[in-house]
């Protein structure tokens, strides 16, 4: 198990340049398709030892300059969340946390107009976090899936699938965050980071894990692997 | 400002450390269940060792479910000369008393006891009934549980070891299709019993006596002072006292009993609140005796403390959130890293809820093919909801403990089974004689034995497979 995880992790590390380039190409394509202008690119070193990658730059206005758009967006999202809060008791705490995160960011943004997050810095942070996750994913999935999967080859298949999905899904999420920042400043930064960041990563890991368990249990019929 | 930042960083690291320890514990338990030696106590003598037993069934306003459990108990294949069933009508204000009296009149093995005053709560009812029990082993069932025919023999077998003070069976929800919440709770229960309890049993740790689908040796109960009426979770309280007194608790995974889990969030929140209050109380009462006990091994001490403190992970998570948001406000973008860390651990907790996701996965694997596992990602909502309820309950606990505010009243989980007319307690369709008809677990036209066979199919993997 350790050898498989280490091998896959090292493969990600060795091809880090191509992985990051693909991610950013996909992110830029999604932004362009969504009509979000990317007036410039910047060559960014994600972390020491990793190759630089060209990332799209999106203009993130200070919240005070997009006050109306921000307030309208925040207002409508909060109303939607309050309605959900009213009708879905099981989701109440989750919605309350989400609302709190929006309110914190809006408060900080209006009280301190100098406080902003530019797309460069956000992308850098995003890629750093994601790259660490891509290195860890083989380990996480190895220790979750290989012990339960009767066929080691299929287990490796799961690990590779999750890795590929993680890469593509990360580009979609980053593009969505940047697009929202472009229109509303940092109002949703904490909420998006919280819900679309590592939390979302854990969600898809769990989706794949539950699928793997389902398949493995169908094959094992209650026997231990 | 910098002091605040340091405090936030410290709080975040502390939270991460605590949650990591819990994650490791659960991973070890799950791996033990996958690869470890599967220990089943006294399997060979099931059906041969039959001491005298008293089955205690406390009931408080259980008219919807009373008849089903009594019907199931009367069909259990245990030596009738050694079987006594004490049904405790505990200050019921509905038709429970009438149902119990009627069933008792028709079955000599069943004795109906009526408790009309005293403290509320299950422990009070058990304390009231125990002196009247003649069996050397006391078996306990909540009123909404449905034991299978062989259940009593399986639960009793480990008591052939004189060191065993209590035995716990496996709880399996039967109403998993009622709602998403019921499905999620069934996953949680599966992880807790199929993996958590069994792994602790086979690792030589102490499985938790759950107060239902279990038994306690009467002499052991007397030796540790009987039922604690002051505790909201008399089962956890008894587990700790038995452990500290040197009695072993055994777990029988094969002894499956079917329960109704809350299908709505308000009922679940109240059930959780009671568990949290009881656990917090037990934590304060027993952490020192457990930590400094000369009898317990280090592993037992650690595991028991983890068990007692399990609900404190919710405020730890709040600490992490507050810390990371503080860091975000103080240092901006770098604070997002803290938020990322918190999100990751929230995610871990979220899928974990009370038992971690790999425990849930392992349980699903061992229980055999079932699509329920696909609900796992939906645990996000259950986590956040439970999380809020746990924090609120802990605030309530400490408000009472420190400032004397509020009360620690017993709360009974409402039942939701549909009442079907025409099904009697003996399954012959005679009704209860007053025209109301008993509640039946069964879908119309399905008798008890068929229903039990269907319910047990889901988690019968162990038999012959392990």
Interface residues (C-beta under 8 A of the other chain):
Chain A: X88 X89 X90 X91 X92 X93 X94 X96 X97 X101 X104 X108 X115 X117 X121 X122 X125 X129 X143 X144 X147 X148 X189 X190 X193 X194 X197 X198 X199 X201 X202 X203 X206 X207 X209 X210 X211 X213 X214 X216 X217 X218 X220 X221 X222 X223 X224 X225
Chain B: X27 X31 X34 X35 X180 X181 X264 X265 X266 X321 X325 X328 X329 X332 X333 X336 X337 X339 X340 X341 X342 X343 X344 X346 X347 X348 X350 X351 X357 X358 X361 X362 X364 X365 X366 X367 X368 X369 X370 X371 X373 X374 X375 X376 X377 X379 X380 X381 X382 X384 X385 X387 X388 X389 X460 X461 X462 X465 X466
